[in-house]
Amino acid sequence: MSRLQKWGAGWKTIRSRVSARLAAGRAERRRAARGEPGTTEPLDTAPTPPTPAPEPVPTPAPPAASAAPAAPPPLPNPVAVVPWGMRVAAEVSWRLLVLAASVWVLMRVISEVRLVVLAFSAALLITALLQPTVARLMRWGLPRGLATAATFITGFVILGLAGWFVVWQVMENADNLSTSVQDGIEEMKRWALDSPFHVTEKQINDIADKLTETVGNNSEELTSRGLEGVTFIIEALTGMLLCAFCTLFLLYDGRRIWYWVLKLFPQDAREALEGAGPRVWVTLTGYVRGTVIVALIDAVFIGTGIALLGVPMPVPLAVIIFLGAFIPLVGAAASGALAMLVALVTEGPFTALMVLIVVLAVQQIEGHVLQPFILGRAVRVHPLGVVLSVACGSLIAGIGGAVVAVPLVAVANTLVTYLSERSREMAKQQAAATAGQAGQGQVVAAAVAGQATGAAAVAVTGPAEPHDQPPGGEAKQT
């Protein structure tokens, strides 16, 4: 049976090949009749399996330079091009501009409310002078309100009596002063005629006529100046009332007002300002006390010298010298010059020269002995800073600004010094705390490393057997 099957399979193969050849021939003839090109097909007995197509070999891409022009290199960062010094200068410059603009706006605001600012500043100075008296009365057993009222009334009564005494002295000696001034002018006229400058009487009379004509032509301006003087008096009275009101409340409730002011600042800044407040107040109190003592000594010594030289109105001039001493380096010189001018027109050049010698001697004693001994380190401001601050204060707010300028600079100096020292101390404490935390971290890391080493040893050697336990540490039986 197997041979018959092989024969049947061979017959089927032959028949299929013949059928395929016949079909291929018929298809070739049809294509030839239609004019189509023929194809020769293989007449194999069985179709062969298709061979896989060869994998394409990757060809390298042409270089980019040949395909397109090279791109330009990227531009550097503009910030990196600017030199370091110029960048620092620019940063500092715009911050200084912002600071200058802020100061300018603040000065404009102060100039608009100058009366209120000066009154409150004067109240602070008077409070710094009277606060120790209130504290002393409270230590003696008086209530705070009664101690404040007694100190306030006594202080302003003394100031009022001093002002009244000065005005009374000026009014009492006005006639004598006018006569002395006229005599002094005549004496100066005779001295000018006899001087080596060859001044004639006609020139002196021409100068006097020009002065009279100038006064007559500018009478309207003088009238307006008089009205401005009346306005100034009204503003001065208003400022005095406001100053008295502020002084009363600062004496009675100054601590509560200070803590209310602290609440206006951010939380982070309150601690530093709370520490700076007492130091600033000590500086202000020391300045006011020292200035009062120095001014009193100047007034007593210069007033005594003026009285001994026979210059009229020694007491009013001494009071003016006392008030002028509150403007350091400038006020005392100006009040001394006024005393010298009065001596010149009333007693003559020799007396004026002697007054100048007295004023200079007292000023030298004040500058080299009194101020360093009395003020001490309460006000550590260089004389150049004092002169510049007085000049700026006078330009901004006149005489009141000149009086307030120096204590303001002294307070600012104390505040900045304290804040700088506090910042350095906090930086040192923070560095020490960081170093301590680093040391603790190293100890913890060493302990963790030791525990890891012990665990690794246990994993290698296995747990200790009961007989490996130290003496007295037998394992518990469960």
Disulfide bonds with the S-S distance in Angstrom:
none
